[in-house]
Amino acid sequence: MAAPDVVAPPRARGFTTTAVHAGQEPDPLTGAVVPPIYQTSTFVQDGVNVLRAGHEYSRGSNPTRTGLETQLAALEGGHRAFAFASGLAAEDALLRAVLRPGDHIVLGADGYGGTNRLVNTVFGAWGVENTPVDITDPAAIAAAVRPGVTAVLWVETPSNPLLNIADLTAWAEIAHAAGALLVVDNTFASPYLQRPLALGADAVVHSTTKYIGGHSDVLGGAVVVADRGHRGVPLEESVGHQQFAAGAVAGPQDSYLAARGLKTLSLRMDRHQANAARLAEWLQGRPEIARVLYPGLPDHPGHALAARQMDGFGGVVSVRLAGGEPAARAFAEATELFALSVSLGGVESLICHSCEMTHASVRGTPLAVPRDLVRLSVGIEDVADLEADLAAALERAARR
Ligand SMILES: *Cc1c(COP(=O)(O)O)cnc(C)c1O
């Protein structure tokens, strides 16, 4: 008897090969190497409900969006991805897909201010309570869980803007022991540096506005789900239903820009983090700086965990000024290359005074960000120019 054919399993492709090719095949009709932007709302039918390529109406699906969703699912190692009009639209759709009035959320205390606003003002009004927790303290996280009531644990790591690191394996264990879902906001790390689904998360959310788009020219969001369910409904189904029924979808132009950005994510991120590491070290030696927060520094409390859990330390650095709030404000207003603005993850460097800008919505609450803190989104420019800009700004600020 002939031996059965032994077929070698397909070799798993690398991250960048996947980023360039997954969901981005040349157009079968024309051979265009870059899949077209399908700027259309509807699709002609060959008979009643006889669809040519499965697309009916662009709220349900659009080939440009499907291409981006395929790319994102492949890069996060997810079962399905769904693209939305913004990061918050993605978060909203995911939460509505899995929550019912009366449910409870355990929410990482240092996170994106807008996530906090969404959970408190929008979901709070629907009877969903939340408990903020220290993301680095597993005992506090477990103690915040209300058995049978907590439906979601939500965490962002590295966190914004303190750059604390959460142990995702520990978070997943606590969530699953309580029958709850673990959602991870992976915006800061991007799938290039961290893949939470492989560490036990049930869903990942992204603001594709940041590193994925990468050029500060598009707003977008995504939910990537594992092949798991909640209350007996697969996440693929419940999130897909929200996307279609509520309709906060990514449009074709925005989907194209996010997909185009994803193709060069690894190259940009390598440069972002090389620049960030160099500036973090340099800032540590400056007398105006009391403390540098960057997970790549050996003295960062989350350094060892980040080294284990991530494939790099990212491109965001926060600093606390020795001169307190006035010095922080003056520094943020004194740079020239670093543009004073909210957002992050673009090729150009940005600076912000977090407590008054990105985190104004939690001002005066226990979640408020230290007033002496400035966040740097380090771009891909030549690092010597960035260093010179920061040095000049620190000197200018000291003279004010
Ligand atoms: C920007 C951001 C969001 C919100 O995304 P939008 O695209 O602005 O709606 C969510 N989480 C994190 C970590 C972010 O930085």
The ligand as a Gaussian input file, in Angstrom:
#p B3LYP/6-31G(d) Opt

LIG

0 1
 C       -7.407000      57.745000      20.083000
 C       -7.683000      56.578000      20.941000
 C       -8.969000      56.020000      21.025000
 C      -10.169000      56.616000      20.320000
 O      -10.059000      56.540000      18.938000
 P      -10.717000      57.624000      17.929000
 O      -10.272000      57.113000      16.605000
 O      -10.180000      58.962000      18.289000
 O      -12.196000      57.543000      18.127000
 C       -9.127000      54.890000      21.810000
 N       -8.094000      54.344000      22.489000
 C       -6.856000      54.869000      22.441000
 C       -5.759000      54.232000      23.217000
 C       -6.605000      55.993000      21.669000
 O       -5.377000      56.517000      21.645000

